[in-house]
Amino acid sequence: MNEINTTNNYSYSFIYKIIYRYGNIPATIILSGFLVSAASNINYSLVYLFPFVITALLIYYINKQYLTMYKILAYNITADKDKMTCTNFIFSKKEVIIYYSEIETLEGGIFEGRYNGLAKVYDKNSKMCVGFFSKINNSVQLEKTILSKVDEQVYSRVMQKLKAARKGFVKPAKKD
């Protein structure tokens, strides 16, 4: 039976593009206001040192996560029977091509049993990492395509992670 070479495109809606590109900016501005307020009150009492440190850590963590996303999050993914072509990265015109046979690891997000979170695909030859969120259109189809095309060892590692995540889930008791 001849397999038809179908190409599927995956991208984010306008709202999610805005959130994933610029969401850290308003959060950093708001937290910076709290940081300045806490800093100005440290002179009156050392109690304000705790909110100052917590706010500074939040600003650092949020922006660190966004910098990681900026490097690996592709806003357009085109998948065919042999490869994924990832384009439209933030601040970059690069195009990353990952062949399913060269995928070394699948981590995060759905590949670890979480419905949200950044899913990462690692290419062993180019040492590139590409990420996507479950909010990308037809994310289930993209995930199924990746899992059906990867090496058997990679697939079994993902399945072990999913089984372990499922064991950690406790069903609520039924009421009689």
C-alpha positions as CSV (number, residue, x, y, z in Angstrom):
1,M,0.0,0.0,0.0
2,N,1.4,3.4,-1.0
3,E,1.7,5.9,1.8
4,I,0.6,9.3,0.7
5,N,3.1,12.0,1.7
6,T,0.8,14.3,3.7
7,T,2.1,17.4,5.3
8,N,0.4,18.9,8.3
9,N,0.9,22.4,9.6
10,Y,0.7,23.3,13.3
11,S,0.7,26.8,14.7
12,Y,-0.7,28.8,17.6
13,S,-3.7,31.1,17.7
14,F,-3.1,34.8,17.8
15,I,-3.9,35.0,21.5
16,Y,-1.4,32.3,22.4
17,K,1.3,33.8,20.2
18,I,0.9,37.1,22.1
19,I,1.0,35.3,25.5
20,Y,4.0,33.2,24.7
21,R,6.0,36.1,23.1
22,Y,5.2,39.0,25.4
23,G,3.6,37.5,28.6
24,N,6.7,38.2,30.7
25,I,6.6,41.9,30.0
26,P,3.5,42.9,32.0
27,A,4.3,40.3,34.7
28,T,7.8,41.8,35.1
29,I,6.4,45.4,35.2
30,I,3.9,44.5,37.8
31,L,6.4,42.6,39.9
32,S,8.9,45.4,39.5
33,G,6.4,47.8,41.2
34,F,6.2,45.4,44.1
35,L,10.0,45.1,44.2
36,V,10.4,48.9,44.4
37,S,7.8,49.2,47.1
38,A,9.4,46.4,49.1
39,A,12.9,48.0,48.6
40,S,11.7,51.4,49.8
41,N,10.2,49.9,52.9
42,I,13.3,47.9,53.9
43,N,14.6,51.0,55.7
44,Y,11.7,50.9,58.1
45,S,11.7,47.2,58.9
46,L,13.7,44.2,57.8
47,V,10.3,42.4,57.5
48,Y,10.1,43.8,54.0
49,L,13.3,42.0,53.0
50,F,11.4,38.8,52.7
51,P,8.8,40.1,50.1
52,F,11.7,41.9,48.3
53,V,13.7,38.6,47.9
54,I,10.6,36.6,46.9
55,T,9.6,39.2,44.3
56,A,13.2,39.4,42.9
57,L,13.3,35.6,42.6
58,L,9.9,35.6,40.8
59,I,11.1,38.1,38.3
60,Y,14.3,36.1,37.7
61,Y,12.4,32.8,37.3
62,I,9.8,34.2,34.9
63,N,12.3,35.8,32.7
64,K,14.6,32.8,32.8
65,Q,11.7,30.6,31.6
66,Y,10.9,33.1,28.8
67,L,14.5,33.2,27.6
68,T,14.5,29.4,27.4
69,M,11.2,29.5,25.5
70,Y,12.5,32.2,23.1
71,K,15.3,29.8,22.1
72,I,13.4,26.6,21.5
73,L,9.7,27.5,20.9
74,A,8.7,27.2,17.3
75,Y,5.5,29.0,16.4
76,N,5.0,27.0,13.2
77,I,5.7,23.3,12.8
78,T,5.3,21.4,9.6
79,A,5.3,17.6,9.9
80,D,5.4,15.1,7.1
81,K,6.2,11.3,7.1
82,D,10.0,11.8,7.6
83,K,10.6,15.0,9.4
84,M,9.4,18.1,11.3
85,T,10.3,21.5,10.0
86,C,10.2,24.1,12.7
87,T,10.1,27.8,11.9
88,N,9.0,31.2,13.2
89,F,11.1,31.3,16.4
90,I,11.2,34.5,18.4
91,F,13.9,36.9,17.3
92,S,15.2,34.4,14.8
93,K,14.7,33.5,11.2
94,K,16.2,30.0,11.7
95,E,14.6,26.9,10.3
96,V,15.2,23.6,12.2
97,I,14.6,20.3,10.5
98,I,14.3,17.3,12.8
99,Y,14.1,13.8,11.3
100,Y,12.0,11.4,13.4
101,S,14.8,8.8,13.1
102,E,17.2,11.3,14.8
103,I,15.1,12.1,17.8
104,E,17.0,11.2,20.9
105,T,14.7,12.3,23.7
106,L,11.1,13.5,24.2
107,E,10.6,15.4,27.5
108,G,8.2,17.6,29.3
109,G,4.5,18.3,28.7
110,I,2.5,15.5,27.4
111,F,5.5,13.2,27.0
112,E,5.7,13.1,30.8
113,G,2.0,12.8,31.5
114,R,1.2,16.5,32.0
115,Y,-1.5,18.2,30.0
116,N,0.3,21.5,30.1
117,G,3.9,22.4,30.0
118,L,6.5,22.7,27.3
119,A,7.1,19.5,25.4
120,K,10.7,19.2,24.1
121,V,12.0,17.2,21.2
122,Y,15.8,16.7,21.1
123,D,17.7,15.9,17.9
124,K,20.8,13.8,18.5
125,N,22.7,14.7,15.4
126,S,22.3,18.5,15.3
127,K,22.0,18.7,19.1
128,M,19.0,21.0,18.6
129,C,16.0,21.2,20.9
130,V,12.5,22.3,19.8
131,G,9.6,22.9,22.0
132,F,5.8,23.2,21.7
133,F,2.9,23.6,24.1
134,S,-0.4,21.7,24.0
135,K,-2.1,24.9,22.9
136,I,-0.7,24.5,19.4
137,N,-3.6,23.6,17.0
138,N,-4.1,19.8,16.7
139,S,-1.5,19.1,19.3
140,V,-2.8,15.6,19.9
141,Q,-2.2,14.8,16.2
142,L,1.3,16.3,16.4
143,E,2.1,14.2,19.5
144,K,0.7,11.0,17.9
145,T,2.8,11.7,14.7
146,I,6.0,12.1,16.7
147,L,5.4,9.1,18.9
148,S,4.5,6.9,15.9
149,K,7.6,7.8,14.0
150,V,10.4,7.9,16.7
151,D,12.8,5.0,17.4
152,E,11.4,2.2,19.5
153,Q,13.7,3.0,22.5
154,V,12.6,6.6,22.6
155,Y,8.9,5.4,22.4
156,S,9.4,2.9,25.2
157,R,11.1,5.6,27.5
158,V,8.1,7.9,26.9
159,M,5.6,5.1,27.7
160,Q,7.5,4.3,30.9
161,K,7.3,8.0,32.0
162,L,3.5,8.0,31.2
163,K,2.9,4.8,33.1
164,A,4.9,6.2,36.1
165,A,2.8,9.4,35.9
166,R,-0.4,7.4,35.7
167,K,0.6,5.4,38.8
168,G,1.0,8.7,40.7
169,F,-2.6,9.6,39.9
170,V,-5.0,8.6,42.5
171,K,-8.7,8.3,41.5
172,P,-11.1,9.8,43.9
173,A,-13.2,7.3,45.8
174,K,-16.7,6.7,44.6
175,K,-19.5,7.7,46.9
176,D,-22.2,5.1,47.4
